[in-house]
Amino acid sequence: MFAGLGKDLQAQVRFTYGLEWGYTGVFMDFHKFNYFSTDGVRVDDSQATAVYKSTGQIYANAGINLGSHWAIGLYSGFTAIFEARKVVPYSLRFTYFRNAYDSEGWKFFLDGGSAYPLDGSLNKQLLFIGKAGAGYRIPIYKEFCMDFFTALQFTSDHPLHIFDKYTHQPVPHEFLRFSSRYGMGLTMGLALSF
């Protein structure tokens, strides 16, 4: 039984690559900051807020198909998390295709990874970006396919640039002791794969 499965996978392993564009509407923002104010008072600032902030993203990917229903790929590109926090994300995505990979039909995916911040992070801590979503694949020509997708996205960040909750002035870096920020958003997009 497993010998036949191995032959099927070996026969159908194929390298793939593609591009993906997306739009994310962040609807939940939670932060926890700890810092000293300019007059020496230690401030603990934490707040969960229902907001709406929009960001865009573009990714390139390369991966392999495992059999006719599974794929694994590496994704990287450019996006902003929260309002103006630009990062270069990189993640690993697992995708299941309800029908065969090159057939029209639904797909479901889960991915997770980190990101390189372009404007500074406290103590060089890693960011996290993860998605769980579904999409619909439309074959265009042979192995060229187009997907429409939507996903729930979670991000965690450790920004170096924050503002004092009382004075609304930037907190000097040397006064910042702890910085974490989390967000939840809905991503919609279009992907092309070859």
N, C-alpha and C positions, 0 to 999 in steps of 0.2 A: 504494500500500500504506500509506504513512505518513499520507496524507491521510485515509483511512478510519479509521485508528487515532485521529487527532486528533479526528474527528467523534464517535467512540465515547466518548472521554474527556470531550469537551465536553458530550455528552448525559448522562453519568453522574456528573459532578462534583456532590457534594452535601455540605452542611455537616452535621456531626454533633457531638454532645456527650454526656457521660456521667459516671458516678461509678465509682470503683474502691476496693475494700477489700482489704487484704492482710495477711498474717502472714509475717515473715521469721525463719528460724532461722539465725543466724550461726554457722558451724562452723569458720572459720579467722580468726585475728586475728594480724596482724603489726604491730609498732611499731618505730620507730627514733627515740629521743630523745637530745638532747645538751644538757647543762646543767651549771651549777656548783652543787656542794653548798654547804651553809651554812658549811663550813670551807674553801671556796675551791678544792676539787679538781674538775677537769673530769671529768664522768661521761658515758660513751657507753653508752647502754642500748638494745639491740636484741634482739628475741625474736619467734619465730614460735610460736604456740600453737594447738593444736586444742582448741576450746572449744565450748560451746553456750550461746548467748545469744539471747533472743527479743525481737523488736520488732514493732510494728504500723505500719500506714500507711493513709492515706486520701488519695485523689487526685480531682480534678475534671479533666476534659479537654474540649478543643474541637479540631475538626480538619475535614478534608475527605476524601472518598473520591475516588480517582482511578481511574475506570473501575469495573469490578465486582470487582476482586481486590486493589486496593491502597488503603491509607489512610495519612495522615500526620496526627499530632496533637500538640498542646502539652499537657503534663501538669504540674500543680502541686498541692500539698496540704500534708500534715503527716506527719512520720515521725520516728523515732528511729533513729540508726545507732549501733552498739555498744550499751552498756548504758543510758546515760542521756543521750545526746548528741542533743538535739532540734534538728531542722532543718526549713526550708521548702524542699522540692526543686522544681526546674523542669527539664523535659526535653523532648526531641523524640523521638517514637516513630514508627517505620516498621513497618507491619503488612501481611502478605500473607495473604489468605484463599484457602484451597485451592479452595473452592467460591465462589460469588458472595457478596458482602458480607452480604446479608440472608438467606442460606441456612444451613442447619445444616451444620456441618463444622469442620474444623481450621483454626486460624490460627497464624501464626508471627510473632514480633515482635522488634525490636531497638531499644533506646532508650538515650539517654545525655544527661547534663546536669549541672548543678551544684546547689548548695543554699546557702541562706542560713542560717548557724548562729545559733541563738538564745542561745547562751551563750559566745561568744568563740572566735576562731580566731587562731592565731599569724600576725602580719603581714598579717592580712586575706586570707590565701591562700584561693583557691576550693577547695571540696570537689568531688568527682566521684562521681556515682552512675550506674551503667550496668546494664542488664539484657538478657539474651537468653533468650527463652522461647517457649512454645507454649501454646495453649489450645483449648477447644472451644466453639463458638458454638451457642446454641439460640435460634431466633427465637420470640418470645412473641406479638407482635401487630404486624402491618405492619412499621414500622421499629424497633420496640422489641425489643431482643435482650439475652440474658443470656449471659455468658461465664464459664467456669471456666478458670483458667490456673495455670501454674507457670513459674518463671523462675530462672535463676542470676543472682545480683546481686553486683556488685563495688562497693566504696566506698573512697574515699581521703579522708583527713581530716588536719587540722593543728591538733589541740587545743591550747588555751592552758593548760588546767588538767590537769597531770599530777602524778604522785607519784614521789618519790625511791625508787629501787629498794632502797636500804639502810635508810632510816629510815621509809619508807612515809608520809612527811609531804608535803603539797603543796609543789611547787617554786615559789618566788616568781617572778612573771612576768619580773622583770628578770634572773633567773639563767638563763632558758630561751634557748637558742641555736638549736635545731633540733627540729622536732616533726613527724613523719609517722606516720600509722596507716592500715592497710589491712585490709579485711575481705572475706570471701567468704561468701555465704549462699544459702539456698534460699527463694524466695518462693512462696507459694500464695495464691490469692485468687479473688474474685468481682467481675465488672464488669457494669454496666448501661449500655447505649448507646441513644441515640435518634436 
